[in-house]
């Protein structure tokens, strides 16, 4: 009986593949790092074929490790980072490397669009703020600097769409990836032709794919993909959605009073709205597969990837030793942070290693220890999440939240989850499983094959709260001072760098 689901989630640094049953239990997961190419400062690219190779390897390993027969897989569905872009020629081969949404090569172009007033006109039409990693900005940069890419590209896709193309040989995208980078006209239910013309990139429109629903079946596993992945030829493949959407679905975000927070490569805060949020215009805004809502998101590259950099740069030997002893560096770090939080500190970490803003530690003293530094990293990342949320809701406050649903790598740490509850002065809940993006994708597959009737039923059947953290009033008061100090240092260093 085909009663298992596979979800794929290819994020900014790692591709994860998860196996789930029809009631949402995570039966196993495999992750593979995807090499990042940095051909010039501010450029972040990915070899699409290498991404597909590690994805195929992870699927095959997952099937083998969990003892899953190919005929037990009811559906496969992909997810991946939003924005950025992938490019295919007329034969379906990559016409250049894919561009990841952390890319900042178009910074000057975006500034010029704002100076000319073109960005503001486009934003009003698509309800999404243009930033350098958005597809619109990248297409504009390529048009000015790599004309051969425009000429050689027949199809523009997004991350999950390229993976699904390799699985099925079929080209399409879904409405969430179409709306995420501000390329969709909600009124016309079509690509935002007028807005793209305003930005001077209308020629790319004819290269954009057909748009469908995330939960629809968009093909089946091809003979070639079956040979590479170990999946059964003909296995149904759902279209899927981009990762903020799938993480939100797996977190059970269904109400406007819930904040969805994802802490991974990016710091992401998301809220639901009955109509597109226009003041302030968010980084991303997409039609949501539940209740005719729109999911508005603020995002910045300021989250858990900062801790990963610290571990790789300063603690790689300690990590290797712990792993050799069968222990986890993350358990070790959590224990040190919890101990360090028992004493006051004025150390501040600015988590801007991947943004171009001034980053680093401020207020370090000779008496400080490693635990104090790691505590500052946890607190600095949490403060960055507070910044994103404040930017999302604006001065007037577009929502009245009562609860946070937390996902991403930071959600695996009870110490960090409690810190979020204290900082936001709201309860934090974490739902079942570990790979939320992959699970949300798998939920799309469950609907596609008729295992459940729709997304509301999928959430009811597959999503359960497993951990909850209540804010502690004394810690909330302490964090108010931490956040004020964080803002002062951030503003001062940014001013000094100008």
C-alpha positions in Angstrom: 0.0 0.0 0.0 1.3 3.5 -0.9 1.0 5.2 2.4 4.2 7.3 2.7 5.0 10.8 1.5 8.3 12.3 0.5 8.8 16.1 0.8 11.9 17.9 -0.5 13.1 21.2 0.9 16.1 22.8 -0.8 17.1 25.8 1.3 19.9 28.3 1.1 22.6 25.9 2.2 21.2 22.4 2.6 18.7 20.2 0.8 16.6 18.1 3.2 14.4 15.2 2.2 11.8 13.9 4.7 9.6 10.8 4.8 6.2 11.1 6.4 3.1 8.9 7.0 -0.4 10.1 6.3 -0.9 11.4 9.9 2.2 13.6 9.8 4.7 11.4 11.7 8.3 12.0 10.4 9.7 8.6 9.6 13.1 9.8 8.6 15.1 12.6 7.1 18.3 13.0 5.1 20.2 16.2 4.5 22.9 17.1 2.0 24.9 20.3 1.8 24.6 22.1 -1.6 27.9 23.7 -2.6 27.7 27.5 -2.9 29.6 29.3 -5.7 30.7 32.9 -5.0 32.3 34.1 -8.3 32.5 37.7 -7.1 31.7 39.6 -3.8 28.0 39.6 -3.2 27.3 36.9 -5.7 25.8 33.6 -4.4 25.2 30.9 -7.0 24.4 27.2 -7.2 25.1 24.6 -9.8 21.6 23.3 -10.5 22.8 19.9 -11.6 24.8 19.5 -8.4 21.7 20.4 -6.4 19.8 17.7 -8.3 22.6 15.2 -7.7 22.6 15.6 -3.9 18.8 15.6 -3.9 18.7 12.3 -5.7 21.4 10.9 -3.4 19.4 12.0 -0.3 16.1 10.4 -1.6 17.9 7.1 -2.4 19.6 7.1 1.1 16.3 7.9 2.8 14.5 5.0 1.1 17.3 2.6 2.0 17.8 3.8 5.6 14.0 3.6 6.4 13.4 0.4 4.6 10.8 2.0 2.4 10.0 0.2 -0.8 9.5 2.5 -3.8 5.9 1.3 -4.2 5.1 2.5 -0.7 5.6 6.2 -1.7 2.2 7.7 -2.6 3.6 11.1 -3.7 6.6 13.3 -3.8 6.5 17.1 -3.6 9.3 19.7 -3.6 9.8 23.0 -1.8 12.8 25.4 -1.9 13.9 28.9 -1.2 11.8 31.7 -2.8 13.0 34.4 -5.1 16.4 33.9 -6.7 16.2 32.3 -10.1 17.1 29.2 -12.2 17.6 29.2 -16.0 17.0 26.6 -18.7 17.7 26.7 -22.4 15.3 25.3 -25.0 16.6 21.8 -24.5 16.0 21.9 -20.8 19.6 22.3 -19.8 20.8 25.0 -17.4 21.8 28.1 -19.3 23.8 29.4 -16.4 24.2 28.7 -12.6 21.1 29.3 -10.5 21.2 32.4 -8.3 20.3 32.1 -4.6 18.1 34.7 -2.9 21.0 35.8 -0.7 22.6 37.4 -3.8 23.3 41.1 -3.6 24.8 41.9 -7.1 21.8 44.0 -8.0 22.1 46.4 -5.0 23.0 49.4 -7.2 20.3 48.6 -9.8 17.6 48.4 -7.1 18.8 51.8 -5.7 18.6 53.3 -9.2 15.1 51.9 -9.6 14.1 53.6 -6.4 15.8 56.9 -7.3 13.9 56.8 -10.7 10.6 56.0 -8.9 10.2 52.8 -10.9 10.5 50.5 -7.9 7.7 52.4 -6.0 5.3 52.1 -9.0 6.0 48.3 -9.4 5.6 47.7 -5.6 2.2 49.2 -5.5 1.1 46.9 -8.3 2.5 43.7 -6.8 2.4 44.4 -3.0 6.0 43.3 -2.5 9.1 45.3 -1.7 12.0 44.9 -4.2 15.3 43.8 -2.7 18.5 42.6 -4.4 17.8 38.8 -4.1 14.3 39.1 -5.7 13.9 37.6 -9.2 12.9 41.0 -10.7 16.2 42.6 -9.6 18.3 39.7 -10.7 16.6 39.6 -14.2 17.3 43.3 -14.5 20.9 42.9 -13.6 21.4 40.0 -16.1 19.7 42.0 -18.8 22.3 44.8 -18.3 25.3 42.7 -17.6 24.8 39.2 -19.1 22.9 39.7 -22.3 23.9 36.2 -23.4 21.9 34.7 -20.5 18.8 36.6 -21.7 19.4 35.3 -25.2 20.2 31.7 -24.2 17.4 31.2 -21.6 14.1 29.8 -22.7 12.6 29.2 -19.2 13.0 31.0 -15.9 12.2 28.8 -12.9 12.5 28.8 -9.1 14.3 26.4 -6.9 11.6 23.8 -6.3 10.5 24.1 -9.9 13.9 23.0 -11.2 13.8 20.0 -8.9 10.3 19.0 -10.0 11.4 19.4 -13.6 14.2 17.0 -13.0 11.8 14.6 -11.3 9.1 14.8 -14.1 10.4 16.6 -17.2 7.4 19.0 -16.8 7.7 22.8 -16.6 5.5 24.9 -14.3 5.5 26.9 -11.1 2.9 27.5 -8.4 1.1 30.7 -7.3 3.3 31.0 -4.1 6.5 31.2 -6.1 4.9 33.5 -8.6 3.8 36.0 -6.0 6.8 35.7 -3.6 9.2 37.8 -5.7 6.6 40.4 -6.7 5.9 39.2 -10.3 2.1 38.6 -10.0 -0.9 40.7 -10.8 -3.6 39.7 -8.2 -6.4 41.4 -10.1 -5.5 40.0 -13.5 -4.6 36.6 -12.1 -1.6 36.7 -14.4 2.1 37.7 -14.5 2.4 41.4 -13.7 3.2 42.5 -17.2 2.8 46.2 -16.6 5.0 46.2 -13.5 7.7 44.3 -15.2 7.6 46.7 -18.1 8.0 49.6 -15.7 11.1 48.0 -14.4 12.4 47.5 -18.0 12.4 43.7 -17.9 9.3 42.9 -19.8 11.2 40.8 -22.3 11.7 38.1 -19.6 7.9 37.6 -19.3 7.7 35.2 -22.2 10.2 33.0 -20.5 8.1 32.6 -17.3 6.3 29.2 -16.8 2.7 28.2 -16.5 1.3 28.8 -13.0 -0.8 26.2 -11.2 -1.9 25.3 -7.7 0.6 24.0 -5.1 -1.5 20.9 -4.2 -2.1 19.7 -7.8 -0.3 16.9 -9.3 2.1 18.3 -11.9 3.6 15.1 -13.3 5.0 11.7 -12.4 8.5 10.4 -11.8 10.3 9.9 -15.1 12.3 6.8 -16.0 15.5 8.9 -15.7 14.6 10.3 -12.3 13.6 6.8 -11.1 17.0 5.5 -12.0 18.7 8.3 -10.1 16.6 8.4 -7.0 15.3 4.9 -6.5 11.7 6.1 -6.7 9.2 4.1 -8.7 8.6 5.4 -12.2 5.2 6.9 -12.4 5.0 8.0 -8.8 2.8 11.1 -8.6 4.6 14.5 -8.0 2.7 17.5 -6.6 3.6 21.0 -7.7 4.6 22.1 -4.2 5.2 25.6 -2.7 8.2 27.7 -1.7 9.7 27.2 1.7 8.1 30.0 3.8 4.7 28.7 2.8 5.5 25.0 3.5 7.1 25.8 6.8 4.0 27.8 7.8 1.7 25.0 6.8 3.7 22.5 8.8 3.6 24.9 11.7 -0.2 25.0 11.5 -0.4 28.7 10.7 -4.2 29.2 10.1 -5.1 32.4 12.0 -4.2 36.1 11.7 -3.3 36.3 15.4 -0.4 33.8 14.9 3.1 34.9 14.0 5.1 32.4 12.0 8.8 32.7 12.7 11.4 30.7 10.8 15.0 30.8 11.9 17.4 29.3 9.4 19.6 30.9 6.8 17.1 33.8 6.9 15.3 35.4 9.8 11.6 35.3 8.7 8.5 36.7 10.3 5.1 36.0 8.7 1.5 37.0 9.4 -1.8 36.2 7.7 -4.1 39.0 6.2 -7.5 39.0 4.5 -6.1 41.2 1.8 -2.6 42.0 0.6 -0.6 44.0 3.2 0.2 47.4 1.6 1.4 49.5 4.5 4.2 48.6 5.0 4.9 46.6 1.8 6.6 43.4 3.0 9.7 41.6 1.6 7.5 38.8 0.3 3.7 38.4 0.0 2.0 35.3 -1.4 -1.4 33.8 -1.7 -1.7 31.2 1.1 -3.3 27.8 0.6 -5.6 28.2 3.6 -8.7 30.4 4.0 -8.1 32.8 1.1 -5.4 34.5 3.2 -2.3 36.3 2.1 0.9 35.5 3.9 3.1 38.6 4.3 6.7 38.1 5.3 9.7 40.2 6.4 13.0 38.5 5.9 16.7 39.2 6.4 19.8 36.9 6.3 20.4 37.4 10.1 19.3 34.1 11.7 20.8 30.7 12.6 23.4 30.8 9.8 25.4 33.2 12.0 25.7 30.5 14.7 26.8 28.0 12.0 29.5 30.5 10.9 30.7 30.8 14.5 30.8 27.0 14.9 32.6 26.4 11.6 35.1 29.3 12.2 36.0 28.9 15.9 34.7 25.5 17.1 35.3 23.0 14.3 37.8 21.0 16.3 35.6 20.9 19.3 32.7 19.9 17.2 34.7 17.1 15.6 35.8 15.8 19.0 32.2 15.8 20.4 30.9 14.0 17.3 33.7 11.4 17.7 32.5 10.9 21.3 28.9 10.5 20.1 27.9 13.9 21.4 26.3 17.0 19.8 27.9 20.3 19.5 24.4 21.9 19.6 23.7 20.2 23.0 27.0 21.5 24.2 26.3 25.1 23.0 22.8 25.1 24.5 24.2 24.1 27.9 26.8 26.9 27.7 24.2 29.5 26.7 21.8 28.5 29.5 24.6 28.7 32.1 25.8 32.1 30.7 22.2 33.5 31.0 22.4 33.3 34.8 24.6 36.4 34.9 24.1 39.9 33.5 26.0 41.0 30.4 26.4 44.0 28.1 28.0 42.0 25.2 26.1 42.4 22.0 26.4 40.4 18.8 25.3 42.0 15.5 24.2 39.1 13.2 24.9 40.8 9.9 27.6 38.4 8.6 25.6 37.8 5.4 23.9 41.1 4.8 26.7 43.7 4.1 25.9 45.6 7.3 28.5 46.0 10.0 28.6 42.7 12.0 30.5 41.5 15.1 30.7 41.6 18.9 30.5 44.8 20.9 31.2 45.2 24.6 33.5 42.2 25.1 35.4 42.1 28.4 38.5 40.0 29.4 36.4 38.2 32.0 34.0 36.9 29.3 34.0 33.2 28.4 32.9 31.2 25.3 29.5 30.7 26.8 29.0 34.5 27.0 29.9 34.9 23.4 27.5 32.1 22.3 24.8 33.7 24.5 25.4 37.0 22.7 25.0 35.2 19.3 21.7 33.7 20.4 20.4 37.0 21.7 21.6 39.0 18.7 19.8 36.7 16.3 16.7 36.9 18.4 16.9 40.7 18.3 17.2 40.5 14.5 14.0 38.5 14.5 12.3 41.3 16.6 13.5 43.8 14.0 11.9 41.8 11.1 8.6 41.5 12.9 8.6 45.3 13.7 9.3 46.0 10.0 6.5 43.7 9.0 3.7 45.1 11.1 4.7 48.8 10.9 4.2 51.6 13.4 0.4 51.2 13.4 0.6 47.4 13.9 -1.2 45.4 11.3 -1.9 42.4 13.6 -2.6 41.7 17.2 -0.6 38.5 17.9 -1.3 36.1 20.7 1.1 33.3 19.7 4.3 32.4 17.9 4.7 29.2 15.9 8.5 28.6 15.5 10.2 26.6 12.8 13.7 26.3 11.3 17.0 25.3 12.9 16.5 27.6 15.9 13.3 25.6 16.8 15.4 22.6 17.6 16.9 24.4 20.6 14.7 24.7 23.7 17.0 27.4 25.1 16.5 29.5 21.9 12.8 28.8 21.8 12.4 30.0 25.4 14.5 33.1 24.5 12.0 33.9 21.7 9.1 33.6 24.2 10.8 36.0 26.6 11.9 38.5 23.9 8.5 38.7 22.1 6.5 38.3 25.4 4.3 35.7 23.7 3.9 31.9 24.0 6.0 30.0 21.5 4.7 26.7 20.1 6.6 24.1 18.0 4.8 21.4 16.1 5.7 17.8 15.5 8.7 16.9 13.3 12.0 18.5 12.5 12.0 19.2 8.8 9.1 21.7 8.4 9.7 22.7 4.8 9.8 19.1 3.7 6.7 18.3 5.7 4.7 21.2 4.3 5.7 20.0 0.8 4.6 16.4 1.7 1.2 17.8 2.8 0.8 19.2 -0.7 1.4 15.7 -2.0 -1.2 14.2 0.4 -3.8 16.5 -1.1 -2.7 15.9 -4.7 -3.3 12.1 -4.4 -6.5 12.5 -2.4 -5.3 11.2 0.9 -6.9 14.3 2.4 -9.5 16.7 0.9 -7.7 20.0 1.3 -5.1 21.9 3.3 -7.3 22.5 6.4 -7.9 18.7 6.6 -4.2 18.1 6.1 -3.2 20.4 8.9 -5.8 18.8 11.2 -4.6 15.3 10.4 -0.8 15.9 10.3 0.1 18.8 12.5 0.3 18.7 16.3 1.9 21.0 18.9 4.7 19.1 20.7 6.4 21.9 22.7 5.2 25.1 24.2 7.2 27.9 26.0 5.6 30.6 28.1 7.3 34.0 28.5 8.9 34.7 31.8 8.1 38.3 33.0 11.5 38.9 34.6 13.3 37.7 31.4 11.0 39.8 29.2 12.0 43.0 31.1 15.7 42.0 30.8 15.3 41.5 27.1 13.8 44.9 26.5 17.2 46.4 27.6 19.0 43.9 25.5 17.0 44.9 22.4 17.6 48.7 23.1 21.3 48.1 23.4 21.2 46.0 20.2 19.5 48.8 18.3 21.9 51.5 19.6 24.9 49.5 18.5 23.4 48.6 15.1 22.4 52.2 14.3 25.8 53.6 15.5 27.9 51.1 13.5 25.8 51.5 10.4 26.1 55.3 10.6 29.9 55.0 11.1 30.2 52.7 8.0 28.6 55.2 5.6 
